[in-house]
């Protein structure tokens, strides 16, 4: 048995986390040799007052709370070596079986409720008319307030015409030149013969000056050998007396012909060229070949046997005519079918003064 009466001091501090109850309570036992930090210095347990112990316990609780708030369960298990047992609670709050693989589980926390706030009423717009005191009372009583007509919208300013710009624009537009039809009179040779003087001719012949001069120029281009071509005019129309009016308005030179001293022969290439040229000049088919022409340089005005063959076999329409020019003698003459189309005769063409007697 010992006679020592040295007192032994011990202190037990119970730490509880806020709002957790007894499930999160820790008891800390201090021995007499322990010292507590008090006001920046270490103070032995035997010298500490109860107030200082309470303050120290509060600091421990605060430190424990901070650690509890930041630490994860995995850290508690791995670092602090704390055995953690997780049991789910059912709807009645009773603990269920232990969850062994709780580290692989996910806990879905319900979202925090969001309080709905009513939208604040917008203040009246500046400049808007304030409601009259009796207006609300009238509406609550069920009496409809008189409708107010909306103020008319301001009329937008009308754009003013820019005279200078319009003048500049009009000046910039170049007006196309006005083409005035020529007033020059086309001179026409020939005319209608009285029926008694027509000598049974099936046609009356009119000849514009332009094709006349073109055929004369072609004839003068070769004074040694014959040249030829065709005459072009509108489709001849039969007149009440049975005759046709043949009006020559154009001429086409025959190319690819075989020329001899006293004859000229039209080849297939000649006819192809004549038809192509006629189509190019009159694609609307407003003109046709109304006859042919050729020259007798120094031989006079007549139709040879070859000439008659050409006319009777290639110009078979009753209104087809032939024109012969002698560039050496500077004269010319027409030939045509008779009304029975049995013979080709000389036509008594009426030459005007400006044609200088058939030339």
C-alpha angles and dihedrals in degrees: 000000000000130000096206112123098183105149119235116216124204132170128199118200119193112207120195127182114233114269095000100100121201092331090080105039125133126190117210118195118202121201124214090255092058120102127206126215105245122174093339098313136083114256123191116244091242091061097045120105124221090253090056091049090051091050091049091050090052091053091050090051091051092050091047091050093052091050092045091051094051105034122090127220090247090056091048091053098041103034105027093038091227120158108232122198117194120198121173120227122229126219092279093052096253117143116245133204119314116270107227100184094044091139088068093050127095124215116212110207118205114247118257112258114258116218113228114228123202114241113256116248113256114243115245114274116255111259094022114125113257117240114256116246093244095050095082093046091050092051092048090051090057096246112135115233118233113268115249118219112237116247112259114261114251112262110245114237113265114241112251116229114254102226095184094052093046090051091050092049093049090049091051093055109089111214113223113247115263111240111211117200114249113263092202111124115238108229114226126195125208132029145198115304121217110262091243092056098041091090091219095304115164093215147039113219129217121183126194116220095238098063089039092058091043093054092045091052091049090050092050090052091074120033095168105047135035121262127191146190143154135267121230129205145145118293104283115243125212114243127217090260091058097255127118125228110227111195114187111208103159145014136211125206114234112233131191091036125148107237127198131174095266103017145037127208126208112222127201087257088055093055091045091054093046093051093045092050092048090052092048093051097041109026090161089062090238091142136043138189104275096179147319139262136205138166137250103197103208094340101099133237113308141102116256123211090265090048091053091048091054093048096045094047105034105027100047101150112108090235095052112118136192127218124198123194129192106200093188096053092035095228137109144183145196131237128194145169120272119240092264090050091229100115142025112228138178112270120223097232116195106230117199125223094256090060091062096226104319095329 
